[in-house]
C-alpha cells in the first residue's frame, strides 16, 4: 500500500495502476474486478476500515464488492443513481468491449447500504456528483490539500499500452459522453493538486490536467 497524501493510500494492484483501489481515511474506495477480492482484503484487514464506497458501478470497480463487504463486514455506499445498477441483475451489454469487460471482471450484485449524494462526507473527502461515465458516478474531493479521487471521469493511462496519458474514457463505456465531459470540466475547475484515477498513476501537475480538460471539444 502506497501513501499518496495525508490519510490517502493506493493499494497494490496487478498490473500496477491498471485498476486502482484506494483507502481514504477509514473508507475503502472501489473494489476492482471479481478477481481482486483476496488481494484487497489482505491489504486492509489490519486497518480500521468502516465502509466501501464506489466511484461508480462498472465491473472493474464493483467486481469484488460483495466479497470485500462480506469478508470485512463493511456497508456498501454507492452514488444515488447507480444504486439500481449495483443491486439489480445487470443489463446485458451490447458493445463487444462491454461484453469482454463483463465476462472478465463482473462479480455478484450486493445490497447498497447508503446512497451517496453531493456534499456527503466520506473518509474526510466530500462527495461530488460527476455523472456521465455512469449516471451515478461520484468523485471524492478534499479542499485542504486539493486531493481528488475522480474514478473514470478521465483516465490517467492508455488502457491498450499501459502508458501514462491523460484521456477520456472510451465512449462505448459511457452512459452519456457529453455529460461526462461536463463533469471533467467541473472537477478541473477545482484545480486539484493530486488527481487519483480509476485507471492510471496519480497525477500531480495541475496545469497539465486543467489544460487537457480545457482542450476538450
VEXZATOR-278372 format. One record per residue: x, y, z of N, C-alpha, C, O in turn. Coordinates in pm, whole numbers, padded with zeros to 5 digits, always signed. Each point is the difference from the previous one (the first is absolute). Layout:
BEGIN
XYZXYZXYZXYZ ...
//
This chain:
BEGIN
+00085-00119+00000-00085+00119+00000+00089+00124+00000+00095+00010+00078 -00126+00085-00165+00084+00118-00019-00074+00126+00047-00113+00025-00041 +00178+00053+00128-00062+00124+00045+00017+00108-00106+00112+00025-00046 -00223+00039+00008+00002+00106-00100-00011+00138+00063+00054+00098-00053 -00122-00090+00165-00020+00126+00072-00041-00037+00141-00012-00118+00033 -00010+00219+00051-00042-00028+00137-00128-00082-00002-00102+00044-00053 +00106-00165+00111-00119-00086+00013-00060-00040-00134-00121-00022-00009 +00202+00013-00094-00045-00047-00132+00104-00097-00054+00118+00034-00013 -00162-00156-00018+00090-00107-00040-00050-00068-00127-00121-00010-00025 +00216-00037-00055-00028-00079-00119+00040-00144+00028+00115-00027+00036 -00209-00066-00053+00032-00140+00022+00082-00056-00116-00005+00052-00112 +00081-00156+00140+00074-00069-00105-00099-00072-00090-00094-00064+00046 +00118+00075-00177-00083-00069-00097+00085-00073-00101+00122+00013-00002 -00189-00091-00083+00073-00072-00104-00081+00005-00129-00114-00046-00005 +00176+00104-00103+00127+00073-00001-00013+00131+00079-00112+00047+00021 +00224+00011+00023-00007+00124+00077-00074+00110-00076+00024+00022-00118 -00114+00047+00188-00075+00116-00051-00103-00035-00107-00062+00091-00055 +00043-00218+00024-00097-00036-00103-00143+00018+00047-00082+00059-00070 +00051-00109+00189-00133+00015+00061+00024+00037+00146+00035-00086+00081 -00053+00212-00049+00044+00051+00130-00106-00011+00108-00120+00014-00024 +00169-00040+00146-00081-00004+00121+00071+00085+00104+00122-00007+00014 -00198+00088+00059+00058+00095+00095-00058-00020+00140-00106-00059+00017 +00178+00109+00081-00054+00019+00134+00010+00148+00033+00109+00057-00002 -00223+00004+00032-00005+00141+00040-00054+00006+00141-00116-00032+00025 +00202+00072+00069-00041-00003+00140-00032-00143+00040+00087-00087-00006 -00212+00063+00045-00040-00135+00040-00093-00064-00103-00074-00093+00033 +00077+00142-00158-00090-00050-00104+00081-00055-00117+00092+00065-00051 -00127-00185+00010+00056-00061-00119-00075+00054-00120-00123+00005+00001 +00196+00037-00106-00063+00055-00120+00026-00093-00117+00114-00020-00043 -00222-00037-00009-00005-00093-00112+00048-00139+00039+00068-00020+00102 -00106-00077-00187+00024-00140+00037+00054-00084-00115-00003-00123+00006 +00053+00189-00113+00063-00075-00107-00092-00103-00063-00122+00009+00009 +00184-00108-00073-00075-00107-00065-00030-00111+00099+00042+00004+00116 -00117-00104-00162-00035-00111+00090+00122-00081+00042-00006-00077+00095 +00118+00095-00165+00123-00072+00033+00082+00069+00108+00098-00056+00048 -00137+00178-00009+00083+00082+00088-00035-00014+00147+00070+00057+00085 -00175-00130-00052-00048-00002+00138+00104-00041+00101+00021+00069+00100 +00045-00181-00124+00099-00050+00097+00112+00101+00018+00045+00024+00112 +00002+00035-00222+00111+00096+00008-00041+00124+00079+00078+00052+00080 -00201-00005-00102-00047+00117+00073-00014-00030+00149+00049+00076+00083 -00113-00185-00051-00022-00037+00141+00133-00014+00072+00014+00047+00113 +00082-00110-00175+00130-00021+00063+00068+00133+00035+00068+00009+00102 -00086+00093-00186+00069+00127+00022-00068+00089+00103+00064+00087+00059 -00193-00107-00036-00071+00091+00091-00053-00067+00125-00056+00067+00086 +00072-00199-00073-00064-00069+00112+00055+00044+00136-00069-00016+00101 +00191+00070-00097+00055+00046+00127-00021+00149+00023+00049+00055+00099 -00121+00011-00190-00028+00143+00013-00141+00021+00053-00084-00090-00008 +00060+00207+00060-00133+00035+00050-00082+00055-00117-00006+00121-00021 -00056-00211-00055-00080+00038-00115-00147-00020+00034-00039-00106+00050 -00043+00209-00076-00138-00004+00045-00101-00015-00112-00117-00029+00028 +00157+00047-00155-00096-00008-00110+00074-00017-00131+00119+00029-00010 -00192-00076-00091+00047-00003-00138-00086+00095-00080-00122-00015-00006 +00185+00114-00057-00071+00096-00085+00047-00018-00144+00120-00012-00025 -00213+00012-00069+00034-00014-00141-00009+00135-00071-00091+00078+00024 +00188-00053-00112-00014+00117-00087-00113-00022-00099-00071+00094-00036 +00053-00220-00007-00107-00032-00093-00014-00151-00012+00086-00077+00044 -00195+00037-00104-00029-00143-00015+00034-00043-00143-00080+00018-00093 +00197-00075+00078+00047-00067-00120+00075-00125+00046+00052+00000+00112 -00044-00105-00192+00059-00125+00047+00142+00011+00054+00038-00076+00089 +00041+00170-00142+00139+00013+00046+00013+00086+00124+00111+00024+00047 -00223+00025+00006+00002+00080+00122-00086-00060+00112+00021+00028+00117 -00117-00111-00155-00088-00060+00100+00013-00152+00007-00070-00065+00078 +00159+00007-00159+00004-00145-00016+00018-00078+00129-00062-00105+00018 +00145+00156+00073+00026-00070+00127-00076+00062+00116+00029-00031+00116 -00126+00118-00145-00069+00072+00108-00068-00096+00098+00013+00016+00121 -00084-00112-00172-00072-00093+00088+00099-00077+00088-00021-00012+00121 +00127-00041-00181+00098-00077+00077+00066+00086+00106+00013-00042+00115 +00029+00163-00152+00069+00088+00094-00094+00040+00114+00039-00004+00117 -00161+00042-00150-00094+00041+00104-00031-00114+00096-00006+00020+00121 -00012-00139-00176-00035-00113+00087+00118-00046+00085-00018-00033+00117 +00136+00031-00173+00116-00047+00076+00042+00099+00107+00049-00040+00106 -00066+00169-00132+00043+00103+00094-00116+00058+00081+00022+00082+00089 -00144-00123-00120-00116+00051+00072-00026+00147-00026-00032+00075+00092 +00046-00032-00218-00012+00142-00034-00134+00030-00067-00051-00082-00076 -00007+00198+00105-00113+00047-00079+00048+00049-00136+00116+00041-00014 -00205-00045-00085+00034+00044-00135-00069+00132-00029-00122+00013+00018 +00200+00084-00064-00050+00133-00033+00020+00024-00149+00108-00024-00054 -00213+00072-00014+00001+00016-00145-00075+00128-00035-00097+00036+00067 +00142+00032-00172-00071+00118-00048-00147-00028-00024-00037-00107-00048 -00047+00203+00083-00146-00020+00003-00054-00060-00130-00083-00090+00004 +00128+00139-00118-00056-00046-00127+00063-00130-00049-00039-00052-00105 +00137-00001+00178+00059-00129-00035-00047-00114+00091+00040-00115-00018 -00126+00147+00114-00043-00103+00096-00065-00118-00071+00031-00115+00030 -00122+00143-00123-00069-00109-00068+00096-00085-00082-00021-00120-00014 +00127+00181-00041+00099-00076-00075+00072-00100+00090+00037-00109-00044 -00017+00147+00170+00072-00087+00093-00090-00109+00056+00047-00111+00027 -00174+00140-00011-00088-00094+00068-00075-00094-00095-00031-00113+00037 +00001+00160-00158-00083-00078-00092+00083-00084-00095+00121+00020-00013 -00185-00115-00052+00068-00077-00102+00046+00095-00111-00081+00078-00052 +00209-00082+00016+00051+00096-00097-00061-00018-00139-00032-00111-00042 +00018+00224-00028-00046-00003-00139+00109-00063-00085+00118+00031+00016 -00156-00119-00106+00100-00066-00084+00064+00102-00094-00071+00072-00070 +00204-00065+00068+00068+00096-00088-00016-00036-00146-00023-00116-00035 +00035+00218-00050-00013-00022-00144+00131+00021-00075+00026-00067-00100 +00058+00160+00147+00126+00027-00068+00100-00113+00031+00004-00048+00114 +00075+00005-00212+00095-00109+00025+00095+00024+00116+00031-00093+00074 +00015+00218-00055+00092+00027+00110-00072-00003+00134+00059-00040+00101 -00185+00081-00099-00079-00012+00123-00020-00147+00035+00009-00038+00117 -00036-00043-00218-00017-00143+00023+00128-00061+00056-00004-00083+00091 +00119+00124-00146+00128-00051+00047+00025+00041+00145+00043-00082+00081 -00070+00209-00049+00021+00048+00137-00090-00074+00098+00044-00038+00109 -00168+00017-00148-00093-00073+00087+00047-00143+00023+00000-00048+00114 +00041-00018-00220+00045-00139+00013+00126-00010+00086+00016-00096+00075 +00072+00195-00087+00128-00007+00070-00008+00046+00145+00073-00052+00084 -00161+00148-00053+00009+00071+00127-00123-00010+00090+00012+00017+00121 -00129-00042-00177-00122+00017+00078-00010-00098+00117+00032-00118-00013 -00078+00171+00126-00025-00081+00119-00146+00002+00037-00080+00066-00067 +00042-00136+00174-00141-00004+00041-00049+00133+00053+00078+00081+00051 -00210-00059-00063-00063+00123+00050-00003-00002+00152+00009-00105+00064 -00023+00225-00006-00002+00011+00146-00090+00116+00040-00008+00101-00072 -00059-00114+00184-00088+00106+00049+00080+00124+00035+00109-00008+00058 -00164+00124-00093+00061+00129+00034-00056+00048+00133-00122+00001+00020 +00209+00040+00068-00041+00045+00134-00017+00151+00009-00070+00050+00089 +00134+00023-00179-00010+00145+00004+00014+00055-00141+00095-00031-00071 -00192+00114+00031+00005+00068-00129+00074+00133+00018-00044+00086+00076 +00155-00069-00147+00082+00120+00015-00056+00114-00083-00044-00018-00113 +00048+00138+00173-00047+00121-00067+00105+00109+00014+00080-00003+00093 -00081+00097-00184+00097+00110+00005-00006+00070+00135-00107+00032+00052 +00226-00010+00006+00010+00065+00129+00018-00096+00116+00036+00042+00110 -00061-00172-00133+00023-00098+00105+00149-00007+00033+00085+00032-00084 -00054-00073+00206+00140-00017+00042+00034-00148-00001-00074-00083+00052 +00188+00052-00112+00046-00138-00011+00151-00003+00027+00079+00046-00082 -00040-00098+00196+00143-00015+00030+00078+00129-00001+00118+00001-00036 -00181+00108+00076+00067+00130+00000-00008+00071-00134+00055+00110-00014 -00122-00168-00083-00021+00060-00132-00148+00034-00016-00086-00056+00067 +00059+00150-00158-00137+00039-00032-00041-00066-00131+00076-00001-00096 -00197-00055+00094-00053-00061-00121-00042+00108-00099-00067+00096+00036 +00109-00112-00162-00043+00087-00108-00069-00085-00106+00053-00103-00041 -00169+00146-00004-00064-00067-00113+00085+00022-00125+00040+00112-00030 -00012-00220-00042+00081+00009-00121-00055-00097-00105+00071-00091-00043 -00196+00111+00001-00066-00097-00087+00051+00005-00144+00063+00096-00043 -00092-00202-00027+00034-00009-00142+00056-00135-00035-00052-00069-00089 +00160+00029+00158+00054-00134-00024-00106-00102+00043-00031-00093-00075 -00024+00110+00195-00131-00054+00038-00081+00118+00052+00056+00105+00032 -00186-00123-00025-00084+00113+00043+00017+00031+00148-00027+00112+00043 +00072-00211+00035+00020+00021+00142+00146+00011+00041+00032-00014+00118 +00055+00040-00214+00143+00012+00030+00024+00114+00098-00058+00108-00014 +00144-00132+00114+00038+00105+00096+00152+00009+00007+00071-00095-00034 -00023+00209+00080+00141+00022+00029+00012+00041+00146-00099+00033+00065 +00222-00036-00015+00027+00033+00140+00106+00109+00005+00107-00015-00059 -00137+00124+00130+00083+00121-00003+00032+00046+00142-00087+00004+00087 +00216+00031-00067+00042+00056+00128+00063+00135-00025+00108+00009-00059 -00175+00094+00104+00043+00138-00027+00133+00031+00067+00081+00074-00056 -00056-00128+00175+00118+00038+00079+00130-00016-00078+00088+00086+00008 -00075-00195-00083+00123-00020-00078-00029-00019-00148+00088-00039-00077 -00213+00067+00037-00044-00007-00140+00027-00138-00060+00052-00014-00111 -00089-00088+00189+00013-00138-00047-00134-00046-00056-00105+00023+00060 +00109-00089-00176-00120-00040-00072+00011-00146-00041+00097-00041-00063 -00199-00037+00099-00013-00137-00050-00117+00003-00098-00115+00014+00042 +00144-00026-00173-00103+00028-00099-00051-00122-00076-00075+00015-00097 +00114-00135+00139-00053-00117-00068+00034-00001-00147+00116+00014-00037 -00218-00030-00048+00023-00012-00143-00052+00119-00079-00027-00012-00119 +00013+00127+00184-00035+00121-00077+00108+00023-00106-00031+00035-00113 +00155-00055+00151+00113+00000-00092+00089-00119+00034-00001-00050+00112 +00078+00006-00210+00102-00102+00022+00136+00068+00012+00023+00105-00060 +00067-00166+00136+00137+00049+00010+00097-00087-00076+00122+00015+00015 -00174-00108-00097+00086-00088-00078-00075-00045-00124-00123+00005-00007 +00200-00049-00092-00058-00062-00118-00029-00147+00035+00093-00074+00030 -00219+00031-00034-00030-00136+00045+00057-00108-00091+00009-00116+00041 +00028+00151-00163+00056-00099-00092+00151-00017+00019+00051-00111-00008 +00019+00222+00033+00146-00006+00012+00048+00001+00144+00112-00042+00029 -00197+00089+00064+00042+00013+00139+00086+00122+00026+00048+00019+00112 -00028+00064-00213+00085+00118+00016-00079+00114+00065-00121+00014-00022 +00191+00067+00102-00061+00117+00064-00054+00094-00109+00072+00036-00093 -00197+00004+00105-00061+00088-00099-00134+00050+00052-00084-00081+00040 +00063+00212-00040-00132+00054+00031-00091-00023-00120+00037+00032-00113 -00155-00088+00137-00092-00027-00110-00141-00021+00055-00018-00029+00118 -00078+00045-00205-00138-00030+00034-00020-00151+00000+00071-00072-00071 -00167+00023+00148-00032-00143-00008-00060-00032-00136-00061+00087-00062 +00076-00209+00014-00062-00038-00127-00150+00026+00002-00068-00031+00098 +00017+00088-00207-00140+00041-00004-00096-00117+00018-00109+00017+00054 +00149-00137-00098-00092-00112+00010-00023-00045+00144-00090-00079+00026 +00171+00130+00068-00023-00030+00141-00084+00108+00069-00041-00018+00115 +00016+00129-00183-00069+00113+00063-00151-00011-00012-00053-00046-00101 -00016+00090+00206-00145+00016-00009-00035+00123-00082-00096-00001-00077 +00175+00108+00094-00024+00127-00071+00134+00072-00010+00047+00058+00097 +00013-00060-00215+00134+00056-00017+00002+00151+00020+00094+00051+00061 -00194+00021-00111-00003+00145+00018-00010+00036+00148+00064+00093+00047 -00144-00168+00026-00013+00023+00145+00132-00029+00070+00037+00071+00094 +00034-00175-00137+00129-00032+00060+00100+00113-00021+00076+00031+00091 -00076+00029-00208+00091+00113-00025-00035+00119+00089+00089+00070+00049 -00216-00047-00028-00041+00106+00093+00051-00030+00141+00041+00091+00071 -00045-00217-00031+00052-00037+00131+00150+00022+00008+00051+00044+00103 +00020-00074-00211+00145+00024-00003+00028+00149+00019+00093+00037+00072 -00171+00048-00136+00019+00145+00014-00030+00046+00142+00069+00086+00055 -00172-00142+00004-00035+00033+00138+00115-00033+00094+00033+00080+00088 +00029-00196-00106+00108-00042+00088+00128+00078-00028+00073+00034+00093 -00044-00005-00219+00119+00077-00033-00006+00141+00056+00103+00059+00033 -00223-00004-00021-00016+00135+00055+00047+00008+00146+00026+00109+00050 -00016-00223+00017+00050-00004+00137+00152+00016+00006+00056+00025+00107 +00010-00041-00221+00147+00006-00010+00065-00096+00100+00074+00043+00089 -00101-00171-00103+00056-00098+00096+00152-00008-00009+00058+00009-00108 +00004-00025+00223+00146-00017+00007+00038-00147-00012+00113-00032-00038 -00205-00057+00071+00021-00144-00011-00126-00060-00060-00110+00017+00054 +00126-00086-00165-00114-00066-00066+00023-00150+00004+00104-00049-00046 -00201-00024+00100+00008-00145+00012-00106-00061-00090-00120+00018+00021 +00165-00092-00121-00087-00057-00102-00042-00142+00035+00062-00067+00082 -00169+00021-00147-00032-00141+00004+00101-00083-00078+00026-00115+00033 +00030+00177-00138+00097-00068-00085+00114+00097-00030-00019+00101-00066 +00137-00134+00115+00116+00085-00023+00063+00047+00129-00064+00000+00105 +00191+00039-00111+00071+00044+00120-00047+00136+00048-00059+00076-00077 +00084-00044+00204-00037+00131+00053+00064+00112-00081+00111-00015-00051 -00181+00127+00041+00044+00114-00081+00011+00123+00089-00094+00032+00074 +00207+00037-00080+00024+00113+00091+00029+00131-00073+00045+00096+00062 -00070-00090-00190+00025+00121-00080-00134+00067-00029-00071-00039-00093 +00037+00138+00174-00131+00064-00011-00021+00062-00137-00106-00016-00060 +00206+00086+00009-00017+00072-00127-00021-00097-00116-00085+00023-00085 +00162-00131+00082-00018-00097-00107-00141-00057+00002-00063-00018-00104 +00014-00009+00224-00134-00055+00015-00106+00099-00045-00089-00035-00078 +00097+00157+00126-00102+00100-00036+00008+00038-00147-00102+00026-00063 +00224-00021+00007+00015+00029-00143-00062-00110-00084-00064+00028-00101 +00084-00153+00141-00060-00111-00075-00152+00014-00002-00062-00013-00106 +00004+00038+00220-00146+00011+00006-00049+00122-00078-00104-00007-00066 +00178+00117+00073-00039+00120-00074+00000-00025-00150-00074+00065-00074 +00155-00159+00028+00009-00029-00143-00103-00100-00049-00001-00032-00119 -00084-00018+00207-00102-00095-00044-00104+00070-00087-00042+00112+00030 +00001-00178-00135-00098+00060-00092-00137+00007+00066-00096+00047-00060 
//
